[in-house]
Amino acid sequence: MSGFDKSWLALREPADLAARDPGLVEHMVDWLRRKERPVIVDIGCGTGSSVRALGPKFPSDLQVDWRLVDYDSELLREARHRLGDDGLEYHQVDLNHLENLPLEGASVLSASAFFDLASARFCEEIAALVAKRRCAFYAALNYDGKVEWSTPHPLNSDVVRDFNQHQRMDKGLGSALGPQAVAHLQGVFESLDYRIFVAESPWILGEEEALLQQEMLKGMVRPVLEIGRLSPAEVDQWLAFRLDRVRERSSCRVGHLDILALPRA
């Protein structure tokens, strides 16, 4: 699975931080408190956004060790540069080879903005590894297929439909689940006798997130054109309209879901 550009990860990080559901984090803290020395294994870690998002939300007396896992060596180097080594390990792992995951003694396997890019088979294999160790599972910011703008355009629904179809294509871990990821994960973990918590974690993008809105819109163009139902002229017209509305302080809601799965006693 290829890495993401670190400038894009930096641009989206504040929106991700604001979107995470706090209730699920509280449930996870309760779980971590049961462990003598809790360990979180964060896959697809990028530059370490999960550590920056969750660390400040953990109580000061809760000491957590992190194992950050990514395939992209450049992102791992950036994560180490920003976070240091105290209580953190860095692992370069190709997630097509899950046997190499450093899960020994793990309390939680986590990921952010990741599982909507993974296949059903990948999710099932990850869940089996997690259940074998009876550790918890936390996946935040999974795209749910819903994008809404404060100002309408006749092609909004067509663009989102085609973008969502493209999200189901192979992103490096098999045919991706896209917006169905959380529903599939929920079913898999329920079958493994886990308690499931799901909460909405939408991006709410306004004037202060204008640059993120612009980059998100531009990033939707290539996938929509690859699907091919809309003509390049139609997509160009839609994009120009949407970018103009951003400059006029329009807002946007991008749906995400967080899921936490805890082993039953």
C-alpha positions as CSV (number, residue, x, y, z in Angstrom):
1,M,0.0,0.0,0.0
2,S,1.5,3.3,-1.1
3,G,2.1,6.1,1.3
4,F,0.4,9.5,1.4
5,D,2.0,12.8,0.8
6,K,3.0,14.3,4.2
7,S,1.8,17.7,3.2
8,W,-1.7,16.3,2.7
9,L,-1.5,14.5,6.0
10,A,-0.5,17.8,7.8
11,L,-3.3,19.7,6.1
12,R,-6.0,17.3,7.2
13,E,-4.7,16.7,10.7
14,P,-6.6,19.5,12.4
15,A,-9.9,18.5,10.9
16,D,-9.2,14.9,11.9
17,L,-8.4,16.0,15.5
18,A,-11.6,17.9,15.7
19,A,-13.7,15.1,14.3
20,R,-12.7,12.1,16.5
21,D,-15.5,11.0,18.8
22,P,-14.5,11.7,22.4
23,G,-16.8,9.0,23.8
24,L,-15.0,6.2,22.1
25,V,-11.7,7.5,23.4
26,E,-13.0,7.5,26.9
27,H,-14.1,3.8,26.5
28,M,-10.6,3.0,25.2
29,V,-9.0,4.8,28.2
30,D,-11.1,2.6,30.5
31,W,-9.8,-0.5,28.6
32,L,-6.1,0.7,28.7
33,R,-6.3,1.2,32.5
34,R,-6.8,-2.5,33.0
35,K,-3.4,-3.2,31.5
36,E,-0.2,-3.0,33.6
37,R,1.7,-1.4,30.7
38,P,-0.6,-0.7,27.8
39,V,0.7,-0.8,24.3
40,I,-1.0,0.7,21.2
41,V,0.0,-0.6,17.8
42,D,-1.0,2.0,15.2
43,I,-1.0,0.8,11.6
44,G,-0.8,3.1,8.6
45,C,0.6,5.6,11.1
46,G,1.8,8.2,8.6
47,T,3.6,10.9,10.5
48,G,2.1,9.9,13.9
49,S,-1.2,11.8,14.0
50,S,-2.8,9.2,16.3
51,V,-0.2,9.9,18.9
52,R,-0.7,13.6,18.7
53,A,-4.5,13.2,18.7
54,L,-4.8,10.7,21.5
55,G,-1.8,11.4,23.7
56,P,-3.2,14.7,25.1
57,K,-6.6,13.0,25.7
58,F,-5.1,10.3,27.9
59,P,-4.9,11.0,31.7
60,S,-1.5,12.1,32.9
61,D,-1.1,9.0,35.1
62,L,-1.8,6.6,32.1
63,Q,1.5,5.7,30.6
64,V,1.1,4.2,27.1
65,D,3.7,2.8,24.8
66,W,3.3,3.1,21.1
67,R,4.4,1.0,18.1
68,L,4.0,3.0,14.9
69,V,3.7,0.9,11.8
70,D,3.8,2.1,8.2
71,Y,5.2,0.9,4.8
72,D,6.5,4.3,3.9
73,S,10.0,4.9,5.3
74,E,9.8,8.6,4.7
75,L,6.6,9.0,6.7
76,L,8.2,7.0,9.5
77,R,11.3,9.2,9.5
78,E,9.0,12.3,9.8
79,A,7.1,10.6,12.6
80,R,10.3,10.0,14.5
81,H,11.5,13.5,13.9
82,R,8.3,15.0,15.3
83,L,7.7,12.5,18.1
84,G,11.1,11.3,19.3
85,D,11.7,7.9,20.8
86,D,10.4,8.1,24.4
87,G,7.8,5.4,24.7
88,L,7.7,4.9,20.9
89,E,8.9,2.3,18.5
90,Y,8.9,2.5,14.7
91,H,8.3,-0.4,12.4
92,Q,8.4,-0.5,8.6
93,V,6.0,-3.3,7.6
94,D,4.2,-4.2,4.3
95,L,0.7,-4.8,5.5
96,N,0.2,-7.4,2.8
97,H,2.3,-9.5,5.2
98,L,0.4,-9.3,8.5
99,E,2.6,-11.9,10.1
100,N,5.2,-9.2,10.5
101,L,3.0,-6.9,12.6
102,P,4.6,-6.3,16.1
103,L,1.5,-7.4,18.1
104,E,3.2,-9.2,21.0
105,G,1.7,-7.8,24.2
106,A,-0.5,-5.3,22.3
107,S,-3.5,-3.8,24.2
108,V,-5.0,-2.0,21.2
109,L,-4.6,-2.1,17.5
110,S,-5.5,1.3,16.1
111,A,-5.6,3.1,12.7
112,S,-6.9,6.4,11.4
113,A,-8.4,7.1,8.0
114,F,-7.3,3.7,6.9
115,F,-9.8,0.8,6.9
116,D,-12.0,2.3,4.2
117,L,-9.0,1.7,1.9
118,A,-8.7,-2.0,2.9
119,S,-10.5,-5.1,1.6
120,A,-13.0,-7.3,3.3
121,R,-10.4,-10.0,3.5
122,F,-7.8,-7.7,5.0
123,C,-10.3,-6.6,7.7
124,E,-11.1,-10.2,8.5
125,E,-7.5,-11.2,8.8
126,I,-6.7,-8.2,11.1
127,A,-9.7,-9.0,13.2
128,A,-8.6,-12.6,13.6
129,L,-5.1,-11.5,14.7
130,V,-6.7,-9.1,17.2
131,A,-9.1,-11.6,18.6
132,K,-6.4,-14.2,19.0
133,R,-4.6,-11.9,21.4
134,R,-7.9,-10.6,22.9
135,C,-6.8,-7.0,22.5
136,A,-9.0,-4.1,21.6
137,F,-9.5,-2.5,18.1
138,Y,-9.9,1.2,17.4
139,A,-10.3,2.6,13.9
140,A,-11.1,6.3,13.6
141,L,-12.1,8.5,10.6
142,N,-13.4,5.9,8.2
143,Y,-15.0,7.6,5.2
144,D,-18.8,6.8,5.1
145,G,-19.6,7.9,1.6
146,K,-21.5,11.1,2.5
147,V,-20.4,14.6,1.4
148,E,-22.7,17.6,1.7
149,W,-22.1,21.2,0.6
150,S,-23.9,24.3,1.9
151,T,-24.5,25.4,-1.6
152,P,-26.0,22.9,-4.1
153,H,-24.9,22.0,-7.6
154,P,-26.7,19.7,-10.0
155,L,-23.7,17.3,-10.2
156,N,-22.9,17.0,-6.5
157,S,-24.6,13.7,-6.1
158,D,-23.1,12.3,-9.3
159,V,-19.6,13.3,-8.3
160,V,-20.0,11.7,-4.9
161,R,-21.5,8.6,-6.4
162,D,-18.6,8.1,-8.8
163,F,-16.0,9.1,-6.1
164,N,-17.5,6.4,-3.8
165,Q,-17.3,3.8,-6.6
166,H,-13.7,4.6,-7.1
167,Q,-13.1,4.2,-3.3
168,R,-14.0,0.6,-3.7
169,M,-11.1,-0.1,-6.1
170,D,-7.8,-1.7,-5.0
171,K,-5.7,0.8,-3.0
172,G,-3.0,-1.8,-2.3
173,L,-4.8,-4.1,0.1
174,G,-7.3,-5.7,-2.3
175,S,-10.6,-4.3,-3.5
176,A,-11.4,-1.7,-0.9
177,L,-14.6,-1.6,1.2
178,G,-14.8,2.2,1.0
179,P,-17.9,3.5,2.8
180,Q,-18.9,-0.1,3.9
181,A,-15.8,-0.6,6.0
182,V,-17.3,0.1,9.4
183,A,-20.4,-2.0,8.8
184,H,-18.1,-4.9,7.7
185,L,-15.8,-4.5,10.7
186,Q,-18.7,-4.4,13.0
187,G,-20.1,-7.7,11.7
188,V,-16.7,-9.4,11.9
189,F,-16.0,-8.3,15.5
190,E,-19.5,-9.2,16.6
191,S,-18.9,-12.7,15.3
192,L,-15.7,-12.8,17.4
193,D,-17.6,-12.0,20.6
194,Y,-16.6,-8.3,20.9
195,R,-18.6,-5.4,22.2
196,I,-18.9,-2.7,19.5
197,F,-19.1,1.1,19.7
198,V,-19.7,3.2,16.6
199,A,-19.9,7.0,16.4
200,E,-19.9,9.6,13.8
201,S,-16.8,11.7,13.3
202,P,-17.5,14.1,10.4
203,W,-15.3,16.8,9.1
204,I,-17.1,20.1,9.4
205,L,-15.2,22.4,7.0
206,G,-15.8,26.1,7.0
207,E,-13.9,29.3,6.2
208,E,-10.9,28.4,8.3
209,E,-10.6,25.1,6.4
210,A,-10.7,26.7,3.0
211,L,-7.4,25.2,1.9
212,L,-8.4,21.7,3.0
213,Q,-11.7,22.1,1.1
214,Q,-9.9,23.2,-2.0
215,E,-7.4,20.3,-1.9
216,M,-10.2,17.8,-1.2
217,L,-12.2,19.0,-4.2
218,K,-9.1,18.8,-6.5
219,G,-8.4,15.3,-5.2
220,M,-11.9,14.1,-6.1
221,V,-11.4,15.0,-9.8
222,R,-9.1,12.2,-11.0
223,P,-11.1,9.3,-9.4
224,V,-14.3,10.7,-10.9
225,L,-12.8,11.0,-14.3
226,E,-11.4,7.4,-14.1
227,I,-14.9,6.1,-13.5
228,G,-15.9,7.9,-16.7
229,R,-19.6,8.5,-16.4
230,L,-19.1,12.3,-16.3
231,S,-17.3,14.1,-19.1
232,P,-14.2,16.1,-18.4
233,A,-16.1,19.3,-19.3
234,E,-18.8,18.5,-16.7
235,V,-16.2,17.7,-14.0
236,D,-14.3,20.9,-14.8
237,Q,-17.5,23.0,-14.6
238,W,-18.4,21.3,-11.3
239,L,-14.9,21.9,-9.8
240,A,-14.8,25.6,-10.9
241,F,-18.2,26.1,-9.3
242,R,-17.2,24.4,-6.0
243,L,-13.9,26.3,-5.8
244,D,-15.7,29.6,-6.3
245,R,-18.1,28.7,-3.5
246,V,-15.1,28.0,-1.2
247,R,-13.9,31.5,-1.9
248,E,-17.4,32.7,-1.0
249,R,-17.1,31.0,2.4
250,S,-19.3,28.0,1.7
251,S,-19.0,25.0,4.1
252,C,-18.8,21.2,3.6
253,R,-19.5,18.2,5.7
254,V,-17.6,15.0,5.0
255,G,-18.9,11.9,6.9
256,H,-16.7,9.6,8.8
257,L,-17.3,6.9,11.4
258,D,-15.2,5.7,14.4
259,I,-15.4,2.2,15.6
260,L,-14.1,0.6,18.9
261,A,-14.3,-3.1,19.5
262,L,-13.6,-4.5,23.0
263,P,-13.3,-8.2,24.0
264,R,-16.0,-9.4,26.3
265,A,-14.9,-10.4,29.7
